[in-house]
Amino acid sequence: MEDVAKAAGIAKGLLYKHFRSKDDLFEALVGRAGQVFSAELRAALLDADVVGHPRDALRAGLSLWLRNLGDEKAGFNFSDPGVHDAYDGLREALRAVIAEAMHTAEPGLDDAWARLGAALIQGAAENLGLVWRSNPGGITQEDGRDLCVEFCWGGIERLRATSPAVP
């Protein structure tokens, strides 16, 4: 907290007035970054026409995710090599945006199916991103995105075929 206060040019006491601990500060940082990224993801999915071209929307969302992970200049990376409770809210926010897009593409889709499908897409994207980022010479960002699109699209197609709520 002392280093943060010094870098911000404020007294450490002022920082503690707003954040009880470095964990509280970190949770606020992740929450704020997650809100910004969720809005960017929602916009990317809507710009890609979720209803008319859902596969392209999936591609746009995954492109945005990998661009953020691969950007060495990014002010904040969304995945943590360790585990911190602050990331739970971020993951839930991303799953909510994905589930919302799934509902837009398939209005009759059951909420539970949409949440589970969103969890699968979010988890696949996060894990692919972690491995891709740690092995930068392995495959291109576009190849990683396309691999994840094909994997997730196969799951979405299966979900569509097996969901009892889709007309």
N, C-alpha and C positions, 0 to 999 in steps of 0.2 A: 504494500500500500504506500510505503514511503517513496519508492521509485515512481509509482504512478502519479502521486501528488507532485513530486519534483518535476516530472516530465510535463505535467499539466500546468505547472506554475502556480499551484495553490497549496494552502496549508493542509497537512495531513488530517487535521481535525475537521476541516470542511468536507473532505472526502468521506470520513467516517460519519459525518452528519447524514449523508445520503446513502451510504453503503456500510452495513455492519461489519463486513469482512471482505476479503478478496474473492471469496466464493460468490457473495451477493453481487459484487461488481462484475464478475465474470458472467453470472446468470443474466444480468441486465444487458451486457454486451452481446451475448448470444441471442437473447430475446429480441433486441433491437435489430441485429443483423438478420435474424430469422424473419421478422416482419417485412423488412425491405426485400429479402429474397423471395418470400412468399408472394408479395405483390408483383415482383418481376416474373415469377413463374406463372402466376395467374394471367398476366398480360401476354406472355409468350404463348400460352395454351390457347387463349382466346384469339390472338392474332393468327394462329395456325388453323383456325376453323375446326374446332373439336367435333362439331356435328357432321360436317361434310367430309372431312379428312382426318379422322381420329389418329391414324398412324403417323401422319405428318405432325400432329400436335404432340404425340409422344416423342417423336424425333426432336422437335423444338425444345421441349422440356428437358430432355436428356442432354441436348447440346448446351443449353444454358448451365446445367449442373456441371458438366465437364469443363466448360470454359471457366467457371468460377474456381473449380478445383485446380485447374492447370495454370491459372494466372498467378505467376510469381509475384506480381505487383499488387495482388489483391490485399486489401486492408484486413481481410478476415477470411480464414478458411473454415468451411462448414463441417469438416469432419475432424474428429479428434482421435489421435492414435491410441489414447487411453479411454477411460470412461469417466464421464462427469454428468451428473443429473441435469445440468443446464441443457444438454443436447436432447433430452426427452421432449421438451416443449418444442424445440425446433423440428424434430422429426414428426411430431404430431401435427404441427402447422403445415408441413409439407404434405403429409398424408391427407389432411383436410382439403388442400387445394387439388390434389390428384383425384380424390373421391368426388369432389365437386365437378371436375371435368368429366369423370366417368358418368355421373348422373346427367350431365348436359348431353353427352353422346348417347346415352341409353336411359331415357327418362323413367322407364319402369324398373330399373335395376334396384334391387333390395339394398337398403342401407348397409347391412352387415356384409353383403358381397362387395359393395363398393369400398368399404373400409378395409376389408381383407385384400382386395385387389390392389388398393393404393399402398398398403403395407408391403406387399410383394414388390411392386414397382419401386417404391422408395428404398427398400432394402437392397434390391438388385443394383440400383443406381449408386447407392452409397458404397457398397462393397466393391463394385467394379471400379468406381472412382478411386478408392483407396489403393487398390492393387495397381491400377493404371498409373496413378501419380507416383507410386513408389518404384515403378519400372518404366521411366520415361522413354527409354530406347526400344521398348518392346513393340508397341503398336501405336499408330497415330490416334489422336483424339477422335477423328472421324470414324476410324475402324472400331474403336472402343464403343463409341456411341451406336454405331450400326449393329454391333454384336448385341448390345443391351436392348436395342429396339427390337431386334428379331426374337430375342429371348422373351422379353416382356409381351410382345405382340402375340406370340404363341400362347402365352398364358391368358391374355385377354380374350383371344378367340375361344379358348377352352372354357373360360368363365362364361362367355356369352352363350356357349352351347349347353352348358350344364346348369345355369342359373334358372331356377323355377319361376323367378319373378319377371324375366324378360319376355315380352310378348312375341 
